[in-house]
Amino acid sequence: MDVALGGTFDPVHDGHRKLFERAFELGDVTVGLTSDELAPKTRQVDRPVRSYEEREADLENELEAFAEEHDRDFEIRTLEKPTGIAPESQFDYLVVSPETREGGDRINEIRRERGHDPLEVVVVPHVRAEDGDIISSTRIVKGEIDEHGNVLDGERRNADQE
């Protein structure tokens, strides 16, 4: 089975890792990584995003462990538009987070228009930080939490940002 998922992944956190884990449980994985041009357009909050090359290197390091654990292959491809690679015929599954579920529905509309079978959209629940709110890259960049959802106090925030 072939699995698609996509995102900006800046920085990678435990919520992303939950998506990766589920994707590799299902099959070989192709991750669409937003291009430098697309990345800012997909953000709900205006914030800096690291370069594609930096994000790709970190993502590749993360995915290698999951691929090895599940004896699967993976590929990283550039996303130039929000619907990305998933409308292509070869995929069977699309792994999404709750807030990107609607995007999965749109992808299946495009697939039907192209004569492809719809994907099975697999929604992976959010991972919560220790404060009960969701783990997000934006919260990490703001210094509220670390990649595992640990709340950072003022001193830890300042040390992490240096």
VMD Tcl script that draws the C-alpha trace (Angstrom):
set ca {
  {0.00 0.00 0.00}
  {1.14 3.55 -0.73}
  {0.54 6.32 1.76}
  {0.69 10.09 1.28}
  {0.94 12.85 3.84}
  {2.12 16.40 3.68}
  {3.11 19.42 5.69}
  {5.68 22.05 6.50}
  {7.21 20.19 9.46}
  {8.99 23.18 10.99}
  {9.94 22.01 13.50}
  {9.06 18.32 13.68}
  {7.29 17.45 16.94}
  {5.52 14.52 18.62}
  {2.27 15.29 16.80}
  {4.07 14.86 13.48}
  {5.71 11.70 14.77}
  {2.26 10.26 15.49}
  {1.31 10.96 11.84}
  {4.53 9.32 10.61}
  {3.99 6.28 12.82}
  {0.47 5.72 11.47}
  {1.58 6.26 7.88}
  {4.38 3.67 8.14}
  {1.99 1.20 9.77}
  {-0.11 1.41 6.60}
  {2.56 1.13 3.90}
  {5.36 2.81 2.00}
  {5.23 6.55 2.59}
  {5.58 9.60 0.37}
  {5.78 12.84 2.31}
  {5.00 16.07 0.54}
  {7.08 18.87 2.06}
  {5.84 22.39 1.37}
  {8.10 24.45 -0.87}
  {9.61 27.67 0.41}
  {7.00 29.56 -1.61}
  {4.01 27.53 -0.36}
  {5.03 27.20 3.31}
  {4.07 30.73 4.43}
  {0.72 30.45 2.63}
  {-0.24 27.38 4.65}
  {0.41 28.98 8.06}
  {-2.48 30.21 10.17}
  {-0.04 32.43 12.05}
  {2.55 34.59 10.32}
  {5.92 33.29 11.49}
  {9.30 32.50 10.01}
  {9.74 29.08 8.37}
  {13.17 27.53 7.89}
  {14.39 26.79 4.37}
  {13.19 23.76 2.44}
  {16.68 22.24 2.60}
  {16.85 22.51 6.41}
  {13.35 21.12 6.86}
  {14.02 18.31 4.38}
  {17.20 17.23 6.21}
  {15.41 17.11 9.58}
  {12.43 15.30 8.05}
  {14.64 12.70 6.40}
  {16.35 11.99 9.74}
  {12.96 11.51 11.41}
  {11.54 9.27 8.68}
  {14.56 6.96 8.48}
  {13.88 5.53 11.95}
  {10.19 4.87 11.19}
  {11.03 3.29 7.83}
  {13.58 0.99 9.41}
  {11.26 0.02 12.28}
  {8.42 -0.89 9.88}
  {10.61 -2.19 7.02}
  {9.12 0.37 4.62}
  {10.37 2.74 1.98}
  {9.83 6.48 1.96}
  {10.27 9.42 -0.35}
  {10.15 13.18 0.26}
  {8.70 15.30 -2.54}
  {8.19 19.04 -2.87}
  {4.66 20.37 -2.49}
  {4.01 23.35 -4.76}
  {0.25 23.55 -4.10}
  {-1.95 22.71 -1.10}
  {-3.48 19.56 -2.64}
  {0.04 18.38 -3.32}
  {0.84 14.87 -4.47}
  {-2.19 13.01 -3.10}
  {-4.37 13.39 -6.22}
  {-1.88 11.17 -8.09}
  {-3.18 7.71 -8.90}
  {-0.69 5.53 -7.01}
  {-1.77 6.34 -3.45}
  {-4.15 4.28 -1.33}
  {-4.18 6.26 1.92}
  {-3.90 9.86 2.99}
  {-2.86 10.48 6.59}
  {-4.07 13.80 8.01}
  {-4.52 15.66 11.27}
  {-8.01 16.79 12.35}
  {-7.55 20.33 10.97}
  {-6.51 19.05 7.53}
  {-9.41 16.58 7.17}
  {-11.26 18.92 4.81}
  {-8.19 19.02 2.56}
  {-8.46 15.24 2.32}
  {-12.04 15.58 1.12}
  {-10.93 18.09 -1.53}
  {-8.17 15.74 -2.67}
  {-10.71 12.96 -3.13}
  {-12.88 15.29 -5.24}
  {-9.88 15.96 -7.49}
  {-9.10 12.23 -7.67}
  {-12.67 11.46 -8.75}
  {-12.48 14.20 -11.41}
  {-9.32 12.52 -12.72}
  {-10.90 9.08 -12.75}
  {-8.99 7.73 -9.73}
  {-10.43 5.88 -6.78}
  {-10.75 7.98 -3.62}
  {-8.12 7.61 -0.94}
  {-8.90 6.23 2.46}
  {-8.40 9.30 4.63}
  {-6.91 8.36 7.99}
  {-7.31 11.04 10.65}
  {-4.72 10.91 13.43}
  {-5.78 12.71 16.62}
  {-3.74 15.61 17.94}
  {-1.08 14.99 20.55}
  {-1.59 17.15 23.60}
  {1.07 19.09 25.45}
  {1.32 18.85 29.22}
  {-0.92 21.94 29.51}
  {-3.69 20.12 27.61}
  {-3.47 22.24 24.47}
  {-2.28 20.66 21.22}
  {1.37 20.42 20.31}
  {2.04 22.65 17.32}
  {5.10 23.97 15.53}
  {3.87 27.52 16.12}
  {3.76 26.99 19.90}
  {7.29 25.56 19.74}
  {8.60 28.50 17.69}
  {6.95 30.91 20.15}
  {8.81 29.17 22.99}
  {5.68 27.98 24.80}
  {6.52 24.27 24.61}
  {9.23 21.94 23.38}
  {8.84 19.33 20.62}
  {7.47 16.82 23.15}
  {4.85 19.16 24.58}
  {6.66 20.09 27.78}
  {5.68 23.59 28.86}
  {8.68 25.90 28.95}
  {8.92 28.39 31.77}
  {10.49 31.80 31.18}
  {14.06 30.75 32.04}
  {13.88 27.62 29.88}
  {12.36 29.65 27.02}
  {15.22 32.14 27.08}
  {17.86 29.39 27.22}
  {16.25 27.52 24.31}
  {16.13 30.67 22.18}
  {19.84 31.49 22.66}
}
mol new
graphics top color blue
foreach p $ca { graphics top sphere $p radius 0.5 }
foreach p [lrange $ca 0 end-1] q [lrange $ca 1 end] { graphics top cylinder $p $q radius 0.2 }
display resetview
